[in-house]
Amino acid sequence: MKRAVIAFLLMLIGSASLNAQKKTISGYVTDSESGEPLIGVAVLDKSTSMGTVTGNSGFYSISLEPGQRTIVVTCLGYDEKTIPVNLNADMTLNVQIAASSDLLSGAVVTGSTPTSGARASQMSAIEVPISQIKAIPAIGGEVDVMKALQLLPGVQSGTEGTAGLYVRGGGADENLLLMDGVPLYNVNHLFGFFSVFNADALKGVTLYKGNFPARFGGHLSSVIDVRLNDGNDSEYHGNASIGLISSKFNFEGPIVKGKTTFNISARRTYMDLLAKPVIAFVNRENREDDLNYEEIGGGYDFYDLNAKLTHKFGNGDRLSLSFYTGDDAAHVHMDDISTYEIYEYGPTGPHPSGVMEKNRDRGKFGWRWGNMVTSLRWNHIVAPKLYMSSALSYTQYRNKLSVALSEYSSKLENGAERDGVTHTAEVAYNSLINDISANVDFDYSPSVMHDVKFGAVATLHSFKPGVVSMMQKASGYVDEMNNLKTRREVGDAPLSTREAALYCEDNWAVLPWLKLNLGLRTSLYDTDRKTYLSAEPRLGARALVTDKLSFKASYSEMSQYIHLLCNSNLSMPSDLWVPVTSRIKPMRSRQSAAGVFYDLGKYEFSMEGYYKTMDNVLEYKDGASYLGMATGWEDKVCMGRGWSYGLEFMAQKKIGKTTGWIGYTWAKAMRQFDRPGMVINDGNPFPAKYDRRHDLSATVTHAFSKKFDLSATFVLSSGNCGSLGYDEFNSECLTGLGPEAGFSTWYYGATYVPYRNNYRMPMYNRLDIGMNFYHKHRRGRGMDVWNLSCYNVYNHRNPFLIVVDWEDELAADGTGWTTYPVLKKVSIFPIIPSLSYTFKF
């Protein structure tokens, strides 16, 4: 490995020396209307067809021989721009390009980026523009980035309706989710039915399933790179939407024209507000009198707030401040009020005392969880060939669940209340993660043959994995109970860990038909008196057969130092994020992939095969739960291994009135836990929970005119796996009572499960349809957009879960009944129509 690194560095030095006489053109490519930096724009020298593409900040650098040159700037969905230059010295060339006037909204599916197409060196990656995501029908009309990604080949969804991603046999915690380069821990609202990404605030989304660039690390299975809009630098624009589930708005514009911009987006549900009058009505209808009644209350809501401030300096530097916060809150309370008269006992027996006793018993449940992310980023042109991006960021994930029971008792005499006593008991579960990170990334372009990226990142993690606090207090008593206050905390101790990484990668055009992507990432994790060091090589190759056909292959190794413990089908906020320790080792994956890619301009076809192994994956032991207090979380889990392999096919149309894609995946994912003391399923292999053999998805959008478009999505897949007992029998248990008393015998029903995840649910299928109606205001000052969509159009009852029930059947001769078990599926998403309105200005 050392020899390879030294040879690689010598090659770069030699390349830089050979190109010392060349001159460099560098600058930014932006949208001519909004001033937004454009990502993945090709900047080429017309005479040689050699060039580069812009990065996440829209910056490019290209070194050419001096003389008259013609620079071609091209990007799918934009008009091509040709610029003649007299290149005698290094020069800065900032370019603005205009969106193609003949393309309708939503026409671009993948874009001309280095992540797609036959000519790109990257494989196993797909860029999906926000315009296409917004066109896909969704539950309740709520556009969702994560659900759009579930429609791509190689990506499995979790339980129906949830936003979880299971990529190439990996788990839900094995996805690196980045918002403007900052990792997020929990991206789910409403227990996973919606994600935290507000589409109005986003510029683009890229999904990497393999062939990971060396600049990414820390998770095994995928990278989801979400980028926020900077804001329009010349005009104020915005939109406001109202739907059945939530309302949201987006506003952007210049603070100083051409220099300083802002972009702010917010979203909030109003299910809690709509539920209040309904709950109040139910309580009134059920109340018989004011002395004895039951009352319920509760609600659920979530919100998101995105903000970004960007300033452009005269020397090409850029400074940006990003902020996100979002919370979910669920609460329920139940009150039981009872009043009765107190009797006194005298010589003649009991008689009314004239005093009433009033009791109020209250049960209260509360749950709040959310994220906060902020980052300060500085982009600096160090030299024409060297670009730097540095950032300081803070991430917090918080979760609190509480259950409280209270009793209140008082005396009522002549309408006045006295002698009130209160006794309250509360149990709360708290989990908290705080991260502080600093990173610096460099882009170095020594020649048109090399595009080098290198950098470093350091992160300080602070974990409070799970603390259960118990509190009890009392007041109003006349004995030792008066003013009683007790509090106790149990759980895992807080833990601080440190993580650092160095990386270097080169996108090398070896020959006109051969490109290599060589990379190495070295990471270090210091935790619990233990330090782990990992070297993660990355290799990608593209062989161009013709301008339209290529073969690609890749190999990637990834390490993950943080685990997610969950024992639910849903993505719950109580799922526990924990770091590796001296006992729990880092997860590690090795993935090989190969594919063929065919590009016909408007159409792209690809087929990829992959094989992946995973070591030190975690699962709860049978019967273990995060709420158990007898042992720490390390004693509740098993470490094992996993493997997966599959084939993925994708056909997509990128431009025109009709756009969309069809994706098909054949895959298999397995797990095995056979280490001493960590055995699950008797040590035998078993299918992963979201192992699905077949997965077919298709999405299409057709623009009939500038006033109306129609979109549809169809999904067909194998069912999820689950553990299901086929037989039940009575088991005899003997309880010793001592030699004199002998033994007592009792029986209980036991269910026999032959092996874990032995049952596969029925096949899943669903059709969604959406329509958009556009009305442009006079003088072009605004636009109305009405969206009508329907989830699960033909009302197919897809199984959310399977339960075992018992039914009785009368014998044919009428002499008796036979009881037998039956499987029943529970469906929670029937046909769901929705309507939303958006005003753009």
N, C-alpha and C positions, 0 to 999 in steps of 0.2 A: 504493500500500500504506500509506504514512504517513497519508494522508487517511482511509483506512478505519479505521486504528487509532485516530486522534484522535476520529473520529465515534463509534466504539464506546465509548471511555472517557467521552465526554460523555454518551452514552446511559445509561451506568451511574450517573454522578453524578446525572443527572436522575432516574433511577429511585429512587436512594437518597433524594433530597430529597422526592419524592412519597410515599415510604413512611416518612418520619420519624415520623409519628404512629402508625404501626402498632406492635404489640407482638410480641415474639418468644418462641416456645416452642422450647426446644432440650433435647437429652439423648441418652441411649443407649437402643437397643432390644436386649434380650438374651433368650436362651433361658431360660425359667423354671426348667428343670431343671439345666442345666449352667452357666448364667451366661455362655456364649459370646456375644460380640457377633454380631449377625445383619446380614448384608449384603443390600442390595436390598429392604429392607422399606419398603412404601409407608405414609407418614404423611400423612393427608388431613384437610382441613376438610370436614365432612359437608355443610354448607350450600352451599358453592361448588364442591366436588369438586376444589379446587386443593390441591396439596401437594408433597411431595418424597419422596426415598428415602434410606435410610441408606447411608453410604459403607463403605469397607473396615474401619473401626473401629467400625461400628454407630452412628455419630453422625448426628444430623439437626438441622436448624434450619428453622423455618417462621415467617414473619411474617404476622400477621392483624390485622384491625380489632379494637379492644377490644370487650369484651362477653361474653355467654354463647356459648361455642363447644363443639362436639362433635367431638372428635378421634377418627378411625378409624385403627386400626393393623392392617394386613393384609399377609399374606405367604403364598404358596402353600405348603401343607403345615402351616400353623399356624392355630389358631383366631383368628378376627377379634376384635379388642378395641376397645370403644367407651368413651371417657373424656370425661365432661362437665367443662369447665373454665370458671372465671370469669376471663377474661383482662383484667386491669386494668393489669398491668405485665409486664415481661419475666420469664419464669419457666423453671425447669428441671423437665423431666418425663421421668424415666427409666421405661421401660416394659419389663415382662417379658411375653412371650407364650408360650403352651404349644403343643406339637406336637399336631396334630389326632389325636384318639383313633381315628378311623375310617380313617386312612390306614396302610397297611402299609409296612414298611421297603422303601425303594427306589422308592416311588411317584412321587417328584418327579423330573422330568427336567431342566427348565430353571429353574424358580423364577420368582417374580414380581420380576424385576430390570430395571434400565433397559437391559439388553442384549438383550431379546427382547420379542416381542409387538407387536401392531398399534399400541398407544398409545405405545410407547417411541420416542424420537427416534434411538436408536442402531440401526444396521444392520450386517450382516456380522460379527456377534458372537454367540456362544453360550455360555451358562453350563451346565456339566455338574456336578451335585452328586456328591460322592464316593460316596454310597449307590448311585447308578446305575453308576458306574465299577466298583464292587466286584461288581456283579451280572453284568458282561459276562464270558463265558468267555475264558480266556487260556491261553497256552502253559504247561504244567506247573502250571496253577492259580495262577500268579504274577500278581496283579492289577497292571495297568500303565496309568498315566494316558495316556502318549503313544499307546499302541495304541488306547485308547478314542477319542482325538481323531482318529485315522486313519479312523474310521468316519463322520466328519462330511463333508458335502458341501464341495467346494472344497479338501479335504486329501488329498494323495496319500501313500501309504506308499512307502518305498524298496524295497530287496530284501526278499523274504519273510521275516517274522519280526523284522525290525529295527524300531527305534523312531524312525527318521528321519521328519521331516515336510517335505513339499514343498507349500507353500500357494500356490494360484493362480499356478502357473508359476514360483515362486521356488525358490531353492536351499536346501540344508539349513542353511546358515549365516545365512540371512536371517530367522530366527525369534528374537525377543527372549524369552528364557526367564527369568522372574522367580520367585524364591522369597522370599516376604514382601517384595517390592519390590527384591530384590537380584539382579542379572544372574548367570547361570551360563553358562560356556563349553561344557562337555561334560556332557550329561545321560544318557550311555549307559553301561550295564554290558554285559559279555560281547559287546563289539564291536557294540553296538547292539541286541541281542536283548531287553534290559530297560533301563528308565530308572532314574534315581537317585531318583525320587519314591516314597517309601514311603506308600502310600495311608492307612495308619493314622494318620499324622501330619498329614493335610491336612484343611482345612475346605472348600475349594472351588477350582474351576478355571474360568477364563474364557478363551475363545479369541477373539481379534480377527483377522479376515481382511482387513479394510478399514475405512474410515470411522474411522481411528485417532484417539482423543482426543489432544489436543495434549500431554498429560502424558507420553505414550509417544513414544520415538524411539530412533534408533540402529540400527535394522534395517528392512529393506525390506518384508517380506512378511507377517509376523504377530506378534502379541504373545500369549504364553501366561502368564497371571497366576495363579500358584499361591500360595495362602494357607494358612498353618499354623494349627492349632488353638492357642488360648491355654491351655486346660486348664480343667477343672471347678473352680468356686470354692466348692463346698459339700461334695462327696463325692469319694472315691477310686474311680476306675474304671480298667479296663485290659483287655487281651486278650493272649493268647499263641497263636501259630500255628506249626504244623509241617507242611511239605509235602515234595514230592519234590525240590525244588530248594533251598529255603532255609527258615529259621525266623526268626520275628520276634516282637517284643512291643511293646506300647504301654502306658504307665502315666501317668495324669494325676490331678491333685487339688489341694487347697488346701494352701499352707504356712501362710497365715493366712486363715481362712474369710472369704470375701467381699472379700478384699483382694489377697492374693498367691497366684498359681497357678503350676503347672509342668506341662509336658507333655514326655515323653521317649519316643522310639521308636528301635528298633534292628533291624537285619536283617543276616543273614549267610548266605552259601551254605556248603554243606559238601561240594561236589564234590571238593575236595582231600582231605578226610578219607575219603570213600568210595573214592577212587581208590587210596589208599595200600596197603591190603591186597591189592587186585587187582594192582597193580604189583609188590608183593613176591612174590606167588605166581608171576607170570610170570617174574620173575628167577630164582626158585628152580628152576622147571621147566626153564629154558633153560641152567642152569649144569651143565656136565658135571664140572668139577673146580674146585678152589680156586686153581689156578695160571693157567688160561687161560679167560676167560669175558668176556661182555659184560653190561652192566647199564644199565638205563634208569630214569629217575625224572622226576617232574614233578607239576604240579598247577595248579589255577586256583581262585581264590576272589574274592569281593567282599563289601564290607560297607557299610552306611549307618548313620549316627547323627544323629538330629535331637533338638534340645533347645530348649525355649522357656520363658522365665521372664517373668511379667507381674505388675506391681504397679499397683493402682488407688489413686490418691490421693483424699482427701476432696473436693477441689475439681473433680473430674471428669478430672484429668490421668491419663495412663497412661504407664508406662515399661515397655518390653519388651526383652529380650535374646534374640536367636535365634542358633542355632549349628547348622551342618551340616558333616559331614565324611564322605567316602566314598572308598574306594580299590579298584582292581582290581589283582590280581597274578597273573601267569602265569609259570611257569618250567618248563624242561625241561633235563635233563642226560643225557648218554650217556657211559659209561665203557667203555673197551676195555683189559682187563688181559691181559698176555701175559708168560710166563716161559719162559726157555730157558737151557740150560747153556752156559757159556763154555768154549771149547777153547783150549788152549795149543799152540803149535807148537814141536816139538823136532827133534833130529836124525832121529828115527824117524818124524816126521810129527805130525799133530794128536792130542791126547789130552785127556780131561776134566781140567779144572782143579780140580773140586770146588766151584766158585763158580757161582752162578746169577745171571742178570740179570733184574730185574723191571721192566717198563714199564707205566705207566698213562697212557693218553691220554684226556683229558676234554674234551668240548664242552659248553658251558653257555649257555643262552639265558634271559634274564630280561626281564620287561616289567612295569612298574608305572605306573599313572596314576590321577589322582583330583582331587577338588575339596575346597576348604575355604571356607566362607562364614560370616561372622559379622556381625551388625548390632545396633546399639543404637538404639532408636526411642523418641521422646518425642512423645506426643500431648497437645496443650494447647488448652483453650478460651480463646482470646484475648478474645472477646466473644460474646454470645449469637448473633450472626450470622457470627462469624469463628472458624474452627477451623484449627489448625495441626498438621501432622505433620512432624517433622524426624528425620533419621536419619544415622548415621555407619556405614559398612560397609566390610568388607574381603573381597576375593575372590581366591582363588588356584587356578590350574589347573597341575598338574604332570604331567610325562610323562618317563619314562626307559626306554630300551630298550638292552640290552647283550648282546653276544655275546663269549664268552671261550673260548679254546683253551689248554690246558695240557698239558705233557709232563713226566712224572716218571720218573726212571730211578734204580735203586739196585742194589747187590750184595747177594746172600743167601749167607751162609756159616755153616754150622753153625746154621741157624735164625735167625741174627742179620742185621739189615739195616744196611748201611753205605754210605758214599760216595753219598748221595742228591743228585741234581741236579734242579732244577726250572726250567722255562722257560715263562712265561705271556705271552700276548698277548690284549689285550681292546680292543674297540671299543664305545663307548657313545654313544648319541644322547640329548641332553637338550633339553627345551623347558619353559619356565616363563613364566607370566603372573601378575603381581600387580597388583591394582587397589585403590585407596583412594578411596572416594566419600563425598561429603557432599551432602545434599539437604534442601530445605525445601519443603513443599507447603501451600497454603492453600485452604480451602473458604469461600467468601463467599456468603451468601444474603441479598441486599438485599431481595428480595420473593419471592412465590411464582411470579413470572414469570421470575426469573433464578436460575440456579445457577452461580456463577462459581468457577472453579478457576485458580489461578496459582501459580507457584513457580520454583525454580531448582535446578540440579544441577551439581556439578563433580567430575571424576574424574581421578586421576593413574594412568596406565597405565605399567607396566614390562614390557617384552617381552624375552625371550631366545628369538627365533624358532626357532633350531635350532643346536645346537653339537655337533659330532662330536669326541669325545676318543679318542685312541689311546694305549694304554699298553703297555709291554713291560718285563718284569723277569725276572731270572734269579738263581739262587743255587746254591751248592754246587760251582761250577766252579773249576778251578785256574788258568784263564787269564783274559784280559781280560773274559770273560763273567761272572765272579763278581760278585755284587752289582750286576748291571746294572739300572739303572732309567731308563727314558725315558718321556716323556709329551709329547703334542702335541695342541693343540686347534685346530680349524678350524671355520669357520661364520660365520653372520651376527653382527655385533656387537650387543650389547644396545642397546635403544632405549627411551627414556622419552618419552611423549607426554602431552598435556594436553587434556582435553575439558570443555566447559561448555555449558550450555543454559539458556534462559529460555523460559517458555511461559505462555499465558493462553488460557482457553476459557470459553465461556458457553453454557449450555443454556437457550435463551430461548423462552418460550411467547409468541409474537407475538400469536396469536389462539387461541381455544379449539380450533380445528382445525389450526393451523399451529405447528410447533415448528422452531426452527433451532438447530444446534450450530455455533458459530463459534469457530475457534481458530487460533492462530499459535504456532509453535515456532521459535526461532532458536538455532542451534547453532554452536559454534566448535570447531575441532580444530587443535592446534598440534603439528607433527611435523616432524622432519628439516629444520629451517630453512624450513619452509613452513607457512603458516596458511590453513586453509580455513574459510569462513563460509557458512552455509546458512540460508535462510529457508524454512520449510515450512508453507504454509497448509493448514488443514483446514476442511472445510465439510460439514455434514450437514443435511438437511431432511426433515421428515415432514409429510405432508398427510393428515389424518384425514377419510375420506369418510363413514364411519359409526363407531360405537363399536367395530365389529369389523373394519373394513377400512381400510387405509391404503396410501399410496404413499410410498416413500422414495428419496432420491438422495444421493450423497456424492461428494466429491473429496478426495484426500489426496496429499500429497507427503512422501516420507521420504528420509533420507540415512543412509548406513552407512559408518563409518570403519574397520571391521575386517573382514578377509576370512578365509575358511577355504579353504586349499589342500588338495585331496584328489585322489588318483589311484587310488581303490579303490571297488568297488561297496558295500563295507561302511562303516559309520561307525567308522573306526579311530582309536585314541588318537594315532596318529602324524600324523593330519591336522593341518596346521599353521595356527595362527592368527597372522596378521600384520597390522600396521596400515598405513594409507595412508602414502605417503611423498611426496617431491617428484616422483617419477616415476609412482607409482601413485595415481590419483585416487580420491576417494570414490565409492561406488556411489550412485545416485539413482533413485528410482522415482516415477512419477505414476500414480495409479489413480483411475478413475471407475467408479461403480457405481450401479445403480438397481434397485428391486424393488417387489414388491407383497406385502402381508402380510395374512393373514386369521386372526382369533382367535375360536374358538368355546368359550372357557373351558377345557375339558379337552383340546381339540385346537387345534393351531396349524399353519398352512400358510404357506409362504413360497417365493418364487421371486425370484432375484437374477441379474442379468447384470453382468459387469465387463469392463473393458479396462485393461491395465496395461503400461506401458513401463518398461524398466530400462536404465540407462546405466552403463558402466564395470564390467560384470560380468567376473569373471576365470575363466580356465581354464588348466591347464597346456598348454604347447606339446607337440606330438607328441614322445613319447620322453623328456620331462622327468620328473624325480623329485625328491622332497624330499631324498633321500640323496646326490644328486650334490654334489661339493665343488668342482668347477672354477669355478662361478659362483654368485653370490648368487641368492636366490629371485626377485628382481625381473627377472632375465634369463631366468627359466624360465616366465614366464606371459604371457598375452595379455589385453588389455583389449578388450571388445566391448560389444555391446548385446543386449537381449532384449525380447521382447514376448509377451504372453499374453492370452487372452480366453476367456470361457466363460459357461455358464448353470448355475445351481445350484437344485435343488428340494429342499425338506424338508417332511415331514409328521410330526408328533409328537403323541403322547398323553401327557399329563403326570400325570394322577391316575387312580386306580382299581386294580383288581386286575391289569389288563393295561396295561403302559406300554412305551414304546419309540419308535423313529423309523425312517423310511425316507428315505434321501438318494440323490439322483442328480446327477451332474455330467457335463456335456459341456464339454470344454476343449481348448485347443490352446496349446502353449508352444514358442517358437522362439528360436534364438540366431544371431548373426552376428558374425564377427570379420574385418574387412576393412581395418583400419588399417595403414599402412605399417610393416613389421617385426613386425606382430602378426597375421599372416594364418593362419587355420585353415580347412580345407575350401575352399581356393582363394578365400576371401572370400565364398562363397555361404552363404545361410541354411541351417540344419539344425535338426531337432527337438531340443529339450532331452532329456537322458537320461531323465527321468521324465515326459515328455510322454505322456499317456494320453487317448485321445479319449473313452472312456466309463468311468464309475465308479459302480457301484451298491452300496449297503450298507444293510443292515437289521438292527436289533437289537430284540428283544422280551423282556420279562420278565413272567411271569404268577405271581401269588401264589395258590396253591390254598388255602392256609390259613396260619395263623401258624406252622405247623410245616414247611411245604414250599413252595418256589418253584422255577420252571424258567425258564431263560433260553436264548436262541439268537441267534447272529449269522451272517449270510450276506453274503458279499462276491463280487462279480462285476465284473471290470474288464479293460480292454485291457492287453496286455502292455507291458513296458518296452522302451525303444529300446536299440540297441547297434550297434557297428560290426562288420560281418562281411564278409569277403572272399568273393566268389562264384567267382572264378577264380584259378588258380595257374599260373604259367609259369616256365620257366627263364630266368634272366637271365645274360648273358655279361659277364664282367669281365676286362679286360686289365691285367696288372700289368707295369710297365716294369722290366726288369732291366739296362738299359744297351744301347748300340748294338752291343756285341760279342755279347751273349747274346740279343738280341732280346726277345720278349715271351712270357710264359706266360699261358695262358687257363684260367680256372676258372669254374664255374657254381654258381649258388645258386637255390633256389626262392623266388619272390616272390609275394605274395598281392595281388591287386588289390581295393581297397576303393573303390567309386565315390564315396561321400561319407560323412561322419561320421554315425553313428547311422542307418544306412541299413536296419537290420533291426529288425523288431518281434517280440518274443517272443510265444508263444501266449497266448491269453486266460487270465486267472487267475480261479479260483473256489474257494470254501472254505465249509464249514459247521462251526460250533462249537456245542456244547451244554454247558450247565452246570446242576447241580442243587444246591440247598442244603437241608439237613435241620437243623431247629432243635429243641433239647430244653432247655426251661427248668427249672432246678433248683427244688426246693421252697423256699418262702418268698422266691422271687425273688432269690436271692443269686448267681446265675450262669446261664450258658447255654452249651451245647455247640452248635457249628456244624460240620457235616460237609459238605464241598464235593466233589462228584464232577463232573469236567468232561472233555470230550473235544475236542481240537483236530483239525480236518480229519476230520470224522466219516466221510465216505465215501472217505477215503484217496486223494484226487485228487493226482496227482504234478505239482504246479506247478513250473515251471522256476525254479531258483535261478540258473543260468547255462546258456548254450548253448556247446557245443564242436564243433569240426569233427573228424571222424574219417574214416578210409578203410576201405573194405570191398572185398573181392575177390569176383568172381562168375565162375563157370565158364561159358564160352561154350556155346551150345546144342549145338554139334557136338562139344564136348569137346576142341577143339583148343588152347584157351588160356584165359587168365584176363584179366578186365577189372577194373581198379582205378578206383573212383569215390568221390568225397567224399559224406559224409552228415552231417547235423546231428543231434546228440544232446543232449538236455536232461539236466541234472543236478538232481535234486531232493533236498533234505535234510530236509524236514519231512513225514513220512508221518503216519498217524493217531497221535496222542499222547494217551493217557488219563492222568489225574492225579487224585490224592486228597490232600486237606489237612484238617487238624483245627484248629479254633479254640476256645479257651476264653475266654469273656467274663466278667468279674467286676466 
